[in-house]
């Protein structure tokens, strides 16, 4: 199911499929985000994250998105704002690689 969803996202946004190295970088970033969220948002201890969630990744002390967008660190964004920011960042990144963010 995950591979199928990934494929649909790649198709929708006109992105190339991940290489094995891309996938590994994504998984590392995902684990870093999960560990940081578990500690700073859910209130788990670092030991609980390692023992219970089996995540060995470091925990970020600072919220990197607060530095970019302002607001309170780790405060959830309303869905519309999250979508707007995602699409803007996707568009910016696609411009860097010469692609199109609209899937066309």
TAVENWO-V321533 format. One record per residue. RES is the residue in one letter. PSI is psi in degrees with one decimal (NA if undefined). Layout:
# TAVENWO-V321533
RES;PSI / RES;PSI
This chain:
# TAVENWO-V321533
X;-40.7 / X;-44.8 / X;-39.1 / X;-42.8 / X;-45.0 / X;-46.5 / X;-41.4 / X;-38.6 / X;-44.5 / X;-44.0 / X;-46.7 / X;-41.4 / X;8.2 / X;36.7 / X;150.2 / X;152.8 / X;153.9 / X;144.7 / X;172.1 / X;-38.3 / X;-40.6 / X;-45.2 / X;-42.6 / X;-41.2 / X;-41.5 / X;-45.2 / X;-40.0 / X;-44.8 / X;-39.1 / X;-42.8 / X;-39.5 / X;-45.5 / X;-42.5 / X;-44.3 / X;-43.8 / X;-41.9 / X;-40.7 / X;-39.9 / X;-51.3 / X;-25.4 / X;-48.8 / X;-15.5 / X;17.0 / X;154.2 / X;161.6 / X;-36.7 / X;-40.6 / X;-38.3 / X;-44.8 / X;-46.9 / X;-49.3 / X;-46.4 / X;-11.7 / X;35.0 / X;119.7 / X;-2.7 / X;152.3 / X;163.2 / X;124.3 / X;132.0 / X;-39.2 / X;146.8 / X;110.0 / X;-25.7 / X;-28.3 / X;-34.9 / X;-31.2 / X;-45.9 / X;-9.7 / X;-165.3 / X;-178.7 / X;136.4 / X;134.6 / X;18.2 / X;128.6 / X;146.0 / X;147.2 / X;149.7 / X;-42.2 / X;-41.1 / X;-41.6 / X;-43.1 / X;-46.4 / X;-45.9 / X;-39.2 / X;-49.2 / X;-36.0 / X;-44.4 / X;-40.4 / X;-45.5 / X;-42.3 / X;-45.7 / X;-39.2 / X;-35.0 / X;-37.7 / X;-34.2 / X;5.0 / X;22.6 / X;-169.8 / X;133.4 / X;-3.5 / X;4.0 / X;2.2 / X;NA
